[in-house]
Amino acid sequence: MDSLSQKNLAGVTWRRSALAGTIGVVSLAALLLTVPRVSFEYVLLPLFKDRYILPERRFWIFDAVTVVWCIDGLIAAFLLFRSTAARPNLRRWARRAVLFYFLGLAVLIADVLLGTWLCSHCT
């Protein structure tokens, strides 16, 4: 009976670690791609151009949601790695962070689809 529970715990830990690694890598890659572009577009470019026009509101809302989603993904990955049997009080926070991560992903996908649909009907 003891070896059965150890195998089950090892399987859950392996899946949780794989999910945490995937979320962490995707979030870090997206953050490392987004932050330099955002800082260039919103901070550096207005300093060097004479008549700079800020991007449309839908773009800076998307950029802000993307940065928040990436930070939430990093937090979710950290909490998933830390939520082992020795720390059961972190499991609830890890579940919430992962839930917010996937909800944020759904919002980003819906935002892209809605923006594409709106642009195709505006012209």
N, CA, C and O of each residue as an XYZ file, in Angstrom:
492
protein
N       0.819     -1.190      0.000
C       0.000      0.000      0.000
C       0.862      1.251      0.000
O       0.509      2.254     -0.621
N       1.978      1.194      0.688
C       2.846      2.355      0.770
C       3.501      2.648     -0.575
O       3.637      3.809     -0.960
N       3.908      1.601     -1.292
C       4.538      1.826     -2.596
C       3.528      2.360     -3.616
O       3.898      3.109     -4.520
N       2.258      1.978     -3.474
C       1.223      2.482     -4.366
C       1.027      3.986     -4.165
O       0.895      4.725     -5.141
N       1.007      4.440     -2.932
C       0.850      5.867     -2.685
C       2.093      6.648     -3.119
O       1.981      7.795     -3.550
N       3.283      6.032     -3.007
C       4.493      6.696     -3.473
C       4.493      6.823     -4.996
O       4.921      7.848     -5.526
N       4.018      5.797     -5.705
C       3.937      5.877     -7.163
C       2.937      6.947     -7.583
O       3.188      7.701     -8.523
N       1.809      7.013     -6.890
C       0.799      8.014     -7.202
C       1.349      9.417     -6.955
O       1.150     10.319     -7.769
N       2.039      9.597     -5.832
C       2.618     10.893     -5.518
C       3.697     11.265     -6.533
O       3.804     12.426     -6.925
N       4.493     10.291     -6.957
C       5.532     10.556     -7.951
C       4.905     10.944     -9.285
O       5.417     11.835     -9.963
N       3.812     10.299     -9.674
C       3.137     10.656    -10.920
C       2.547     12.050    -10.869
O       2.654     12.808    -11.833
N       1.924     12.393     -9.748
C       1.343     13.724     -9.596
C       2.443     14.773     -9.572
O       2.303     15.833    -10.181
N       3.532     14.487     -8.876
C       4.637     15.434     -8.802
C       5.267     15.631    -10.175
O       5.622     16.754    -10.532
N       5.410     14.564    -10.947
C       6.001     14.676    -12.281
C       5.107     15.515    -13.190
O       5.600     16.374    -13.921
N       3.799     15.273    -13.150
C       2.874     16.052    -13.985
C       2.841     17.517    -13.562
O       2.823     18.419    -14.400
N       2.834     17.735    -12.258
C       2.822     19.101    -11.755
C       4.111     19.833    -12.151
O       4.074     21.007    -12.520
N       5.230     19.144    -12.073
C       6.504     19.752    -12.460
C       6.549     20.038    -13.958
O       7.061     21.076    -14.376
N       6.020     19.131    -14.762
C       5.983     19.356    -16.210
C       5.100     20.552    -16.553
O       5.460     21.370    -17.399
N       3.955     20.654    -15.901
C       3.059     21.783    -16.136
C       3.715     23.083    -15.681
O       3.634     24.099    -16.372
N       4.359     23.049    -14.527
C       5.031     24.249    -14.027
C       6.167     24.661    -14.952
O       6.349     25.851    -15.212
N       6.930     23.704    -15.448
C       8.011     24.034    -16.371
C       7.504     24.616    -17.670
O       8.080     25.574    -18.187
N       6.441     24.058    -18.203
C       5.867     24.571    -19.447
C       5.329     25.982    -19.261
O       5.597     26.866    -20.075
N       4.575     26.189    -18.199
C       4.029     27.521    -17.920
C       5.152     28.525    -17.701
O       5.094     29.648    -18.200
N       6.168     28.119    -16.958
C       7.277     29.021    -16.679
C       8.055     29.405    -17.924
O       8.401     30.573    -18.100
N       8.334     28.442    -18.790
C       9.102     28.724    -20.006
C       8.298     29.607    -20.962
O       8.838     30.556    -21.531
N       7.021     29.302    -21.141
C       6.185     30.105    -22.040
C       6.043     31.530    -21.503
O       6.133     32.493    -22.264
N       5.825     31.660    -20.212
C       5.655     32.993    -19.624
C       6.938     33.805    -19.690
O       6.906     34.993    -20.013
N       8.061     33.178    -19.389
C       9.333     33.898    -19.438
C       9.686     34.301    -20.862
O      10.173     35.410    -21.084
N       9.454     33.429    -21.823
C       9.741     33.764    -23.220
C       8.854     34.907    -23.698
O       9.333     35.831    -24.355
N       7.573     34.850    -23.373
C       6.660     35.928    -23.781
C       7.027     37.243    -23.100
O       6.945     38.306    -23.714
N       7.429     37.172    -21.837
C       7.819     38.385    -21.117
C       9.098     38.973    -21.704
O       9.205     40.190    -21.852
N      10.066     38.127    -22.038
C      11.314     38.618    -22.617
C      11.133     39.159    -24.024
O      11.954     39.956    -24.479
N      10.095     38.756    -24.717
C       9.792     39.313    -26.031
C       8.947     40.576    -25.941
O       9.073     41.466    -26.782
N       8.090     40.663    -24.935
C       7.139     41.769    -24.842
C       7.740     43.010    -24.195
O       7.541     44.119    -24.691
N       8.464     42.844    -23.108
C       8.950     44.004    -22.349
C       9.895     44.893    -23.168
O       9.721     46.111    -23.145
N      10.885     44.352    -23.888
C      11.713     45.266    -24.691
C      10.931     46.007    -25.780
O      11.175     47.187    -26.031
N       9.999     45.315    -26.417
C       9.197     45.965    -27.452
C       8.328     47.064    -26.860
O       8.232     48.156    -27.419
N       7.694     46.773    -25.723
C       6.822     47.756    -25.081
C       7.638     48.955    -24.599
O       7.216     50.098    -24.777
N       8.782     48.712    -23.999
C       9.597     49.828    -23.524
C      10.109     50.666    -24.691
O      10.225     51.885    -24.567
N      10.415     50.037    -25.815
C      10.838     50.800    -26.983
C       9.688     51.627    -27.538
O       9.868     52.808    -27.834
N       8.499     51.024    -27.686
C       7.367     51.730    -28.293
C       6.817     52.845    -27.421
O       6.422     53.888    -27.940
N       6.782     52.653    -26.114
C       6.119     53.615    -25.247
C       7.080     54.561    -24.525
O       6.653     55.604    -24.030
N       8.375     54.216    -24.456
C       9.309     55.066    -23.723
C      10.357     55.674    -24.647
O      10.501     56.896    -24.701
N      11.089     54.834    -25.373
C      12.206     55.340    -26.165
C      11.779     56.017    -27.462
O      12.315     57.072    -27.801
N      10.847     55.453    -28.181
C      10.437     56.015    -29.468
C       9.854     57.425    -29.335
O      10.166     58.270    -30.175
N       9.034     57.726    -28.337
C       8.555     59.112    -28.203
C       9.678     60.112    -27.917
O       9.545     61.293    -28.239
N      10.775     59.657    -27.323
C      11.880     60.570    -27.049
C      12.638     60.957    -28.311
O      13.174     62.063    -28.390
N      12.693     60.073    -29.293
C      13.505     60.307    -30.481
C      12.721     60.800    -31.690
O      13.316     61.339    -32.624
N      11.421     60.633    -31.695
C      10.619     61.102    -32.829
C       9.988     62.442    -32.473
O       9.575     62.670    -31.336
N       9.922     63.309    -33.452
C       9.333     64.629    -33.202
C       7.822     64.552    -33.029
O       7.274     65.037    -32.040
N       7.154     63.936    -34.004
C       5.690     63.849    -33.938
C       5.299     62.393    -33.786
O       4.892     61.743    -34.749
N       5.424     61.891    -32.581
C       5.110     60.485    -32.307
C       3.651     60.363    -31.894
O       3.165     61.141    -31.072
N       2.965     59.403    -32.455
C       1.578     59.129    -32.100
C       1.560     57.818    -31.335
O       2.028     56.792    -31.831
N       1.024     57.855    -30.136
C       0.948     56.632    -29.336
C       0.087     55.593    -30.038
O      -0.845     55.951    -30.758
N       0.382     54.315    -29.842
C      -0.461     53.267    -30.445
C      -1.897     53.353    -29.927
O      -2.165     53.943    -28.880
N      -2.791     52.760    -30.673
C      -4.198     52.777    -30.286
C      -4.392     52.128    -28.922
O      -3.568     51.342    -28.456
N      -5.492     52.480    -28.311
C      -5.789     51.982    -26.970
C      -5.856     50.459    -26.922
O      -5.436     49.855    -25.935
N      -6.378     49.831    -27.974
C      -6.481     48.369    -27.963
C      -5.110     47.712    -27.916
O      -4.973     46.613    -27.379
N      -4.085     48.369    -28.473
C      -2.744     47.803    -28.443
C      -2.130     47.901    -27.053
O      -1.524     46.941    -26.576
N      -2.280     49.060    -26.393
C      -1.663     49.146    -25.068
C      -2.441     48.359    -24.035
O      -1.859     47.936    -23.036
N      -3.728     48.145    -24.233
C      -4.467     47.253    -23.332
C      -3.981     45.820    -23.526
O      -3.778     45.102    -22.547
N      -3.793     45.399    -24.767
C      -3.277     44.056    -25.035
C      -1.881     43.876    -24.443
O      -1.578     42.834    -23.861
N      -1.031     44.894    -24.593
C       0.321     44.801    -24.037
C       0.298     44.710    -22.516
O       1.062     43.942    -21.931
N      -0.568     45.484    -21.874
C      -0.658     45.439    -20.411
C      -1.167     44.083    -19.929
O      -0.648     43.527    -18.961
N      -2.185     43.553    -20.611
C      -2.714     42.238    -20.229
C      -1.669     41.152    -20.474
O      -1.572     40.202    -19.698
N      -0.893     41.283    -21.537
C       0.155     40.301    -21.818
C       1.215     40.299    -20.729
O       1.644     39.232    -20.290
N       1.643     41.467    -20.291
C       2.658     41.540    -19.231
C       2.109     40.962    -17.927
O       2.812     40.221    -17.241
N       0.877     41.287    -17.580
C       0.267     40.742    -16.357
C       0.125     39.226    -16.466
O       0.361     38.508    -15.495
N      -0.258     38.739    -17.642
C      -0.398     37.294    -17.853
C       0.942     36.585    -17.691
O       1.009     35.505    -17.104
N       1.998     37.188    -18.206
C       3.331     36.580    -18.075
C       3.787     36.535    -16.621
O       4.343     35.532    -16.174
N       3.557     37.604    -15.893
C       3.941     37.631    -14.473
C       3.131     36.605    -13.692
O       3.669     35.918    -12.824
N       1.836     36.498    -13.999
C       1.011     35.481    -13.342
C       1.503     34.077    -13.676
O       1.479     33.194    -12.819
N       1.944     33.866    -14.898
C       2.484     32.560    -15.276
C       3.743     32.215    -14.506
O       3.926     31.068    -14.098
N       4.611     33.189    -14.303
C       5.822     32.940    -13.518
C       5.484     32.628    -12.064
O       6.093     31.749    -11.454
N       4.513     33.348    -11.513
C       4.077     33.071    -10.138
C       3.439     31.688    -10.056
O       3.694     30.940     -9.111
N       2.610     31.345    -11.043
C       1.962     30.029    -11.047
C       2.995     28.915    -11.148
O       2.875     27.898    -10.464
N       4.002     29.092    -11.988
C       5.042     28.074    -12.111
C       5.805     27.911    -10.807
O       6.089     26.788    -10.389
N       6.137     29.019    -10.164
C       6.848     28.954     -8.886
C       6.008     28.243     -7.830
O       6.509     27.386     -7.103
N       4.725     28.605     -7.750
C       3.859     27.977     -6.743
C       3.632     26.495     -7.042
O       3.538     25.688     -6.117
N       3.544     26.132     -8.309
C       3.390     24.716     -8.647
C       4.633     23.915     -8.264
O       4.523     22.793     -7.770
N       5.812     24.491     -8.493
C       7.031     23.796     -8.082
C       7.092     23.638     -6.573
O       7.568     22.620     -6.069
N       6.611     24.643     -5.852
C       6.699     24.620     -4.397
C       5.590     23.813     -3.726
O       5.722     23.443     -2.560
N       4.505     23.535     -4.437
C       3.358     22.859     -3.812
C       3.559     21.345     -3.831
O       2.996     20.643     -4.671
N       4.336     20.875     -2.935
C       4.563     19.440     -2.781
C       3.779     18.961     -1.570
O       3.026     19.721     -0.961
N       3.963     17.710     -1.235
C       3.265     17.156     -0.065
C       3.726     17.827      1.225
O       2.981     17.868      2.204
N       4.941     18.349      1.229
C       5.448     19.014      2.435
C       4.813     20.382      2.641
O       4.820     20.904      3.756
N       4.262     20.972      1.581
C       3.653     22.303      1.680
C       2.221     22.274      1.147
O       1.955     22.824      0.078
N       1.310     21.654      1.857
C      -0.060     21.549      1.331
C      -0.811     22.878      1.308
O      -1.775     23.024      0.556
N      -0.386     23.849      2.118
C      -1.107     25.124      2.119
C      -0.852     25.934      0.848
O      -1.589     26.883      0.585
N       0.152     25.599      0.060
C       0.403     26.301     -1.200
C      -0.408     25.740     -2.358
O      -0.502     26.378     -3.406
N      -0.992     24.570     -2.192
C      -1.736     23.959     -3.301
C      -2.913     24.824     -3.743
O      -3.174     24.965     -4.938
N      -3.610     25.390     -2.788
C      -4.774     26.214     -3.124
C      -4.334     27.455     -3.914
O      -4.987     27.835     -4.886
N      -3.243     28.077     -3.501
C      -2.735     29.247     -4.209
C      -2.196     28.864     -5.582
O      -2.334     29.621     -6.542
N      -1.584     27.692     -5.673
C      -1.081     27.232     -6.969
C      -2.242     26.987     -7.923
O      -2.165     27.356     -9.095
N      -3.312     26.372     -7.441
C      -4.491     26.142     -8.288
C      -5.092     27.453     -8.767
O      -5.461     27.587     -9.934
N      -5.188     28.418     -7.864
C      -5.747     29.720     -8.248
C      -4.871     30.413     -9.288
O      -5.374     30.973    -10.262
N      -3.565     30.369     -9.073
C      -2.652     31.026    -10.020
C      -2.720     30.363    -11.392
O      -2.703     31.051    -12.412
N      -2.798     29.039    -11.427
C      -2.903     28.336    -12.709
C      -4.248     28.636    -13.362
O      -4.320     28.803    -14.579
N      -5.302     28.706    -12.574
C      -6.614     29.062    -13.115
C      -6.584     30.459    -13.724
O      -7.086     30.659    -14.830
N      -6.001     31.427    -13.016
C      -5.894     32.783    -13.560
C      -5.006     32.815    -14.797
O      -5.241     33.611    -15.706
N      -3.992     31.961    -14.840
C      -3.115     31.895    -16.004
C      -3.910     31.447    -17.236
O      -3.814     32.064    -18.296
N      -4.685     30.387    -17.094
C      -5.450     29.898    -18.245
C      -6.615     30.822    -18.586
O      -6.980     30.927    -19.757
N      -7.206     31.490    -17.606
C      -8.223     32.502    -17.906
C      -7.609     33.679    -18.656
O      -8.213     34.206    -19.590
N      -6.410     34.091    -18.250
C      -5.708     35.159    -18.958
C      -5.376     34.769    -20.384
O      -5.471     35.590    -21.296
N      -4.986     33.520    -20.580
C      -4.723     33.033    -21.932
C      -5.989     33.080    -22.777
O      -5.945     33.464    -23.946
N      -7.110     32.693    -22.190
C      -8.389     32.751    -22.915
C      -8.754     34.199    -23.261
O      -9.261     34.465    -24.350
N      -8.502     35.126    -22.347
C      -8.784     36.537    -22.611
C      -7.893     37.057    -23.735
O      -8.362     37.791    -24.604
N      -6.613     36.684    -23.727
C      -5.713     37.123    -24.795
C      -6.136     36.568    -26.147
O      -6.118     37.288    -27.145
N      -6.514     35.307    -26.188
C      -6.955     34.710    -27.449
C      -8.242     35.368    -27.926
O      -8.382     35.660    -29.114
N      -9.183     35.606    -27.015
C     -10.429     36.271    -27.385
C     -10.163     37.698    -27.867
O     -10.819     38.173    -28.794
N      -9.206     38.376    -27.241
C      -8.854     39.734    -27.647
C      -8.286     39.755    -29.060
O      -8.639     40.626    -29.855
N      -7.420     38.819    -29.376
C      -6.849     38.748    -30.723
C      -7.933     38.430    -31.755
O      -7.982     39.045    -32.820
N      -8.791     37.478    -31.436
C      -9.861     37.118    -32.376
C     -10.842     38.264    -32.575
O     -11.258     38.539    -33.701
N     -11.214     38.935    -31.488
C     -12.142     40.056    -31.589
C     -11.511     41.215    -32.350
O     -12.167     41.840    -33.183
N     -10.241     41.507    -32.070
C      -9.558     42.577    -32.788
C      -9.433     42.285    -34.267
O      -9.602     43.181    -35.094
N      -9.139     41.043    -34.610
C      -9.049     40.661    -36.022
C     -10.406     40.779    -36.697
O     -10.503     41.260    -37.826
N     -11.443     40.343    -36.013
C     -12.793     40.428    -36.581
C     -13.218     41.884    -36.761
O     -13.797     42.234    -37.789
N     -12.936     42.737    -35.772
C     -13.290     44.143    -35.875
C     -12.531     44.840    -37.006
O     -13.102     45.643    -37.744
N     -11.254     44.529    -37.132
C     -10.462     45.155    -38.218
C     -10.941     44.715    -39.591
O     -10.899     45.501    -40.537
N     -11.389     43.494    -39.715
C     -11.877     43.022    -41.013
C     -13.216     43.659    -41.362
O     -13.551     43.758    -42.543
N     -13.995     44.094    -40.369
C     -15.291     44.723    -40.645
C     -15.207     46.235    -40.702
O     -16.159     46.891    -41.125
N     -14.076     46.803    -40.279
C     -13.942     48.264    -40.307
C     -13.574     48.783    -41.686
O     -13.905     49.921    -42.018
N     -12.911     47.995    -42.484
C     -12.477     48.490    -43.784
C     -13.431     48.167    -44.894
O     -13.185     48.527    -46.045
